[in-house]
Amino acid sequence: MKRERLAILGASGSIGASALDVVSRHPQRFEVVALTAQRRWKELLEACRRFEPRWAVLGEADAADALRAALRREGIPTEVRQGATALAEVARHPEVDTVIAAIVGAAGLPPAWAAACAGKKILLANKEALVLAGGLFMEAVARHGARLLPLDSEHNAIFQALPPDYDRSRPDDFGVRRILLTASGGPFRERPQETFPAITPQEACAHPNWSMGRKISVDSATMMNKGLEVIEAYWLFGLPPSRIDVLIHPQSVVHSLVEYRDGSLLAQLGTPDMRTPIAHALGFPQRLEAGVRPLDLVRVGRLEFEPPDLERFPCLRLAYEALREGGSAPAALNAANEVAVAAFLQGRLRFDRIPALIEATLAQLPKRELDTIEAVLEFDRLARDRAESLLAGEGA
Ligand SMILES: NC(=O)c1ccc[n+]([C@@H]2O[C@H](COP(=O)([O-])OP(=O)(O)OC[C@H]3O[C@@H](n4cnc5c(N)ncnc54)[C@H](OP(=O)(O)O)[C@@H]3O)[C@@H](O)[C@H]2O)c1
């Protein structure tokens, strides 16, 4: 059997590491042909030793030079390339069958877009790509015969709970009443709100159930992650915002649910480990060994659910509002959030000021229809500039 040729974008990150772990369990089935990162070249070197891909791409020139020298010293034949153009080129290369899109933030959009326009199978973790350009992206997937499989655990769970022939343009024909995205509630679900100004990046990045990159960890702590996921679900599954609900579920065992017309609720459950959705999407429609500890429901004991508190976590409300408004609003939300989270991680913005900065940025930006990917990227830059200038007036 011909092996499936993979490009793993964001291979040095948390999803990248989980993907490499699953892939390493199936050497007969997958061949890693490209690995990418922005600057962490040592992680990429380690992965090149294990998988000897044809290409390694780094965003930063110094990191690319360092990796090139190290590979030469060790006699590993991987070709090192550098920059955003090279990243898009490997994503669309004819010798790549499947692209694992696991870059964090808007930076992941151009290579994911290149993969969609080249008709690739795309395993999407980079939810920001859909938040920024969901309509254009879904259109490109359809027009170029690409295949999109969700890696986000909630969306992968919904995908598993929907019928195999589900068509996002006709949810009612499949009896789908609504979808319920579960959320752990993050590390501050029960923390007194008056102490939010004192929250440190270290506290925000200590998620109770998942081990993730720093940006998504902060997004989980503010619940913006769930807001971005609501927008992602809107594009993936074609339901209006009023039929996409969020449910706090602190155990993170039920990964999301679909409610049907007849009253049935179908859920996917499992140990919180990203290797499950990654293995599901990699093997689909077959099931692959993922190295994940089976879920022991007796040990879990209790499954709890509660509604989200939008006053405590205004980012979730802002995301729903941006989705309802449409046009450029979700792109503005995403850009302002990326600026706010980076500033918080650098000690330039207090945790409790993150939603305020996002809301102020949204209020100041013009509303536009974004009809091309270039217009999306240009609007993203504009929104970042606006958020940065508002941030300059903040003081941490
Ligand atoms: N972690 C999870 O459990 C999880 C679950 C569901 C969805 N996701 C989504 O998956 C994506 C990745 O999350 P993560 O937690 O794996 O993040 P992460 O650990 O921070 O890894 C991010 C990856 O993106 C690369 N990168 C960063 N900036 C880049 C740029 N400007 N250009 C090109 N590459 C860049 C990083 O390279 P360097 O390492 O060199 O900086 C790294 O390889 C996010 O969209 C997140 O929302 C993550």
The ligand as an SDF file (V2000), in Angstrom:
LIG
                    3D

 48 52  0  0  0  0  0  0  0  0999 V2000
   -2.9360   22.1830   22.1710 N   0  0  0  0  0  0  0  0  0  0  0  0
   -4.1500   21.6720   22.1000 C   0  0  0  0  0  0  0  0  0  0  0  0
   -4.4960   20.7880   22.8820 O   0  0  0  0  0  0  0  0  0  0  0  0
   -5.1280   22.1730   21.0710 C   0  0  0  0  0  0  0  0  0  0  0  0
   -6.4050   21.6250   21.0410 C   0  0  0  0  0  0  0  0  0  0  0  0
   -7.2990   22.0330   20.0420 C   0  0  0  0  0  0  0  0  0  0  0  0
   -6.9130   22.9920   19.1210 C   0  0  0  0  0  0  0  0  0  0  0  0
   -5.6610   23.5180   19.1860 N   0  0  0  0  0  0  0  0  0  0  0  0
   -5.2870   24.5410   18.1980 C   0  0  0  0  0  0  0  0  0  0  0  0
   -4.1400   24.0850   17.5040 O   0  0  0  0  0  0  0  0  0  0  0  0
   -3.3020   25.1810   17.1450 C   0  0  0  0  0  0  0  0  0  0  0  0
   -1.9070   24.9220   17.7320 C   0  0  0  0  0  0  0  0  0  0  0  0
   -2.0070   24.9120   19.1440 O   0  0  0  0  0  0  0  0  0  0  0  0
   -0.7980   24.3850   20.0580 P   0  0  0  0  0  0  0  0  0  0  0  0
   -1.3280   24.3180   21.4300 O   0  0  0  0  0  0  0  0  0  0  0  0
   -0.1720   23.1760   19.4530 O   0  0  0  0  0  0  0  0  0  0  0  0
    0.2110   25.6350   19.9440 O   0  0  0  0  0  0  0  0  0  0  0  0
    1.7720   25.6720   20.2600 P   0  0  0  0  0  0  0  0  0  0  0  0
    2.1650   24.5580   21.1570 O   0  0  0  0  0  0  0  0  0  0  0  0
    2.0720   27.0580   20.6980 O   0  0  0  0  0  0  0  0  0  0  0  0
    2.4350   25.4100   18.8170 O   0  0  0  0  0  0  0  0  0  0  0  0
    2.2340   26.3290   17.7940 C   0  0  0  0  0  0  0  0  0  0  0  0
    3.0180   25.9350   16.5610 C   0  0  0  0  0  0  0  0  0  0  0  0
    2.8850   26.9780   15.5830 O   0  0  0  0  0  0  0  0  0  0  0  0
    4.1860   27.4560   15.2070 C   0  0  0  0  0  0  0  0  0  0  0  0
    4.0960   28.8900   14.9360 N   0  0  0  0  0  0  0  0  0  0  0  0
    3.8970   29.8920   15.8320 C   0  0  0  0  0  0  0  0  0  0  0  0
    3.8710   31.0830   15.1990 N   0  0  0  0  0  0  0  0  0  0  0  0
    4.0650   30.8320   13.8840 C   0  0  0  0  0  0  0  0  0  0  0  0
    4.1680   31.6660   12.7250 C   0  0  0  0  0  0  0  0  0  0  0  0
    4.0510   33.0020   12.8010 N   0  0  0  0  0  0  0  0  0  0  0  0
    4.3810   31.0740   11.5280 N   0  0  0  0  0  0  0  0  0  0  0  0
    4.4940   29.7300   11.4290 C   0  0  0  0  0  0  0  0  0  0  0  0
    4.4170   28.8880   12.4940 N   0  0  0  0  0  0  0  0  0  0  0  0
    4.2000   29.4360   13.7070 C   0  0  0  0  0  0  0  0  0  0  0  0
    5.0550   27.1750   16.4190 C   0  0  0  0  0  0  0  0  0  0  0  0
    6.4330   27.2000   16.0870 O   0  0  0  0  0  0  0  0  0  0  0  0
    7.5300   27.4890   17.2710 P   0  0  0  0  0  0  0  0  0  0  0  0
    7.3800   26.3520   18.2150 O   0  0  0  0  0  0  0  0  0  0  0  0
    8.8110   27.4940   16.5590 O   0  0  0  0  0  0  0  0  0  0  0  0
    7.1330   28.8140   17.8830 O   0  0  0  0  0  0  0  0  0  0  0  0
    4.5150   25.7910   16.8130 C   0  0  0  0  0  0  0  0  0  0  0  0
    5.0360   24.8120   15.9650 O   0  0  0  0  0  0  0  0  0  0  0  0
   -3.9880   26.4290   17.7040 C   0  0  0  0  0  0  0  0  0  0  0  0
   -4.7620   27.0150   16.7050 O   0  0  0  0  0  0  0  0  0  0  0  0
   -4.8930   25.8920   18.8000 C   0  0  0  0  0  0  0  0  0  0  0  0
   -6.0390   26.6950   19.0090 O   0  0  0  0  0  0  0  0  0  0  0  0
   -4.7680   23.1350   20.1270 C   0  0  0  0  0  0  0  0  0  0  0  0
  1  2  1  0
  2  3  2  0
  2  4  1  0
  4  5  1  0
  4 48  2  0
  5  6  2  0
  6  7  1  0
  7  8  2  0
  8  9  1  0
  8 48  1  0
  9 10  1  0
  9 46  1  0
 10 11  1  0
 11 12  1  0
 11 44  1  0
 12 13  1  0
 13 14  1  0
 14 15  2  0
 14 16  1  0
 14 17  1  0
 17 18  1  0
 18 19  2  0
 18 20  1  0
 18 21  1  0
 21 22  1  0
 22 23  1  0
 23 24  1  0
 23 42  1  0
 24 25  1  0
 25 26  1  0
 25 36  1  0
 26 27  1  0
 26 35  1  0
 27 28  2  0
 28 29  1  0
 29 30  1  0
 29 35  2  0
 30 31  1  0
 30 32  2  0
 32 33  1  0
 33 34  2  0
 34 35  1  0
 36 37  1  0
 36 42  1  0
 37 38  1  0
 38 39  2  0
 38 40  1  0
 38 41  1  0
 42 43  1  0
 44 45  1  0
 44 46  1  0
 46 47  1  0
M  CHG  2   8   1  16  -1
M  END
$$$$
